[in-house]
Structure formats: C-alpha cells, structure tokens
Amino acid sequence: MQTGKQSGIRRVTSWQLVGAQVRHLRKLAGLTQAALAEQAGVGEDTIASIEQGRRALQLDMAIQLDELLDSRGVLRVAVERIPRKERYQALVKDFVQYEQDAVSLISYESQLIPGLLQTEAYARFIFGCNYPPLEEDEIEKRVTDRLGRQKIFERKPRPILHFILEESILHAQMGDPDVMREQLLHLRRCMDLP
C-alpha cells in the first residue's frame, strides 16, 4: 500500500501499521519513546521514526523490541509478513539515508563505476541494460535519483570517501566511446576533490 489519496481514501503503508503497533505496545508497557530508546540502545529519533512509519523496523530490532515490550513475537511476525518488495524498498531507502549522513564511506567495485561517481550518460546506459528492459520514464527516474545521491560531495562538513576500482572497469567499453571518455574524465576530476 502507498500513502496518498485516491478516491477520497487515505492509504496507509505497512510500515505505518507496524509503527502504530510499536507505539501501542510501548504505551501498554508504560514507556516513553526516550525510555524505550535507551533500553534498545538507539536514539529517541529512531523510535519516533519507526512509530511514524518513516523508518522501516528491521527484523533484528523487531525481535529486540518484542523482548523489551514483552509482546511475545508480535513485532517479529508483523515485519516477517510485510511483502518482500516493501522490505527491499525500505532497506534501499534506509541505505541512501545512511549514505547521505555518513562521515566516511569506503567502496570497492569490481564490475561498474560506483553510483556516486557515475556521469548521467554512464548511469543512463547502465539502466538501459536492465533485463527485462525498463520503461523510459523509469530509467529517467533512476538516473535522477542516482545523480541526486551525488549531492553528498557538496555537503558540509565533507565526508571522507574512498573508492577502490578494479582496473578492468576503466578498460570496459560501456556505451559508445564518448560515454566512457566523459566518465573517465569525470573520475579524474573527482580525484581532485578535497
């Protein structure tokens, strides 16, 4: 399900339902968000985000909260019952948020230029190689999202980023020669970043 209004009906996501369960169980246990966060060893904002459905409740955290709230596995079962596609989307969303907040990132790649270092043309070519093929509007959305991730280079304070690439990536012909030439020049410019 997706949040949004269609025909006057407000749809609620699976994560919002799980968050409502966490909130209900926390209140039954007589705990504040701050108290539960302390017991769980996480920030109060993490508990608040989970309860609001803005952050996915990961399985390990669900099991821990079940123990702390004495909820007999209710949260574990709820998380396990969320469709795989929704769990994957939530994981990706969390990863992108962690990436944007990171102080330091280390990336090792053996097949492709990392997404944070890709040019628009290179990213478009990569997404155009998907099988089954993606629709043109989906390719554009993914390219836009990928390029949006690169705002991390403009962030203050700057994160410390390390990229290790297999040399074969630099010799691979991805797209026409202009795509690779532009990509290699972009990599060279990235090397000069502070």
N, C-alpha and C positions, 0 to 999 in steps of 0.2 A: 504494500500500500504506500501511497505517497501523500504527503501533506499538501493540501490545496483544496480549492473549492471547485466542485463540478456539480452542476445542477443543484446548488444550494447545500450540498452535503460536504462536511469537512472530513477529510480522510486523515487518519492517524497512522503513523508509521509503527512498525513492530517495535522499534527502539523506544518510542514514546510509551507504548504499553508496558514494556519491561521496566522503563524508568518509573512509571506510575506504581508498579509492583514494589520496586525498591523503596520508593517514598512511603508507601503504605506499611511495608514491613518494618522500616526504620521507625516510623511513628508508633507502631504497635510495641516495638521494643523500648520505647521511651527515650530514643536517642535524637540528638540534633545532628545536622549534617556535619558539623565540626567534630562532634564526639565520634561518629561513625568513621569519618575520615582519619582521625587519629588512631583508632583501633585497627583500621585497614592499612595504615601506613601510606596514605595518599593525601593529596591536597584536598581541602574542602571544595575547591572549584571542580575537582574531578567528580566528586559525589553529586554536586549540583548539576553538572553537565549530563551525567548519567540519568539522574532523575528527570531532567527536562527532555531527554531523548536526543540531545545534541551530540552525545558521545555514546558509541556502542559499548555495551557491557561485555567485556571479553570473558570467555569461559572460566579462566583461572580466577578472575575477580569475582565472578558469579558464585563459584564454589566457596571462596573465602567469605563473601557476604552471607551466604547461606549459613555458614558456621557461626559468624558473628551475630546474626539476627535469629539464629535457631529456627530457620524456615524450612528445614527438612528437605532440601534439594529443589525447592520451588524455582529459584532463580536459575539454577543449572539446567533444569528441564526447559524453562522458558527460552534460554539462549540456544540450547540444542535444537529447539523446534523452529527457530527462525530459519526461513529458507536460505539455502547456501548462497544464492545470488546476493541477498541483502547482507549477509555476514561478510561476503567478499567486498562489496561496495563500501561497507563501513570500515573494513580493515584498510582499504586503499585511502579512504578519506582521512583516517587517523594517521596513516603513514605520511601523507602530504602535509598534514598539520605538524607532525613531529619534525619533518624536514624543514619546514618554514621556521620553526622555533629553535632548531639545533644550533649549538655553539660550534660544533665541529662535525664534519661528515667525511667519511672515507668510503670510496667507491672503487671496486675492482671490476673491470669489464673485459670479457674475452670475445664478444661477438659484435657488439654495436657501440657506437659513441653513446655515453650516458645521456639521459634525457636532459639533464641540467646544462649540458654542453652542446646540444643539437641546434642547428640552424633550422629555420622554418622549412626550407626546401628539403633538408635531410629528414626531418620529422614527417613531413607530408609523404615522402617516398616510402618511409618505413611503414606508416599506417596504411598506405596504398597497397602494401604487400600482404595484408592480412588475408587469411582464408578461413571461412568464406569471406568474400570481399565486403568491405564496409561501404555503406551509402556515403555519398559525397558530403552531406551535412554532418554525419558522424565523424568523418575524417577531419573536417574543419573544426569541430568541437574539440576533438582530441588534440589537434595541433595548437589551438588556442590555449587549452589547459596546460599543455606541456610548456609552451612559451611563458605562460603566467607563472609557472614554478620558478622561472629564472630570475624573478624579482628578488630572490634571496641574495643575489650578487649586489643589490643596491641597499641592502639592509644595514642599519647602524645599530649596534656595533656589527662589524662584518664577521661572518662566521669563518672558521678555518676549514677550507675544503681541500681534500686530497683525492686525486683521480689517478688510478693506475690502469693503463690500457694495454692490452696485448698488441704488439706491433702489427700483427696481421690485420687489425681493424683499420689501420692507416693505409693499407695497401688494397683493401677491398674496394671494388667498384660498385658503389651504391647509387643507382640512378645514372644520369649522364655525367660526363666528366666535370661539367660546371658545378653540379651539386657537390661533388667531392672536393673540388678545388675551394669552393666557398666554405665548406665545412672545415677543411684543414687550415685555411686562413683564420677562421673563427677560433679554432683550437689554439692557434699561435697567439692570437690576441688575448685569449683567456689566460694564457701562461703569464702574461704581463700584469694581470690584476693583482692588487696588493694582497 
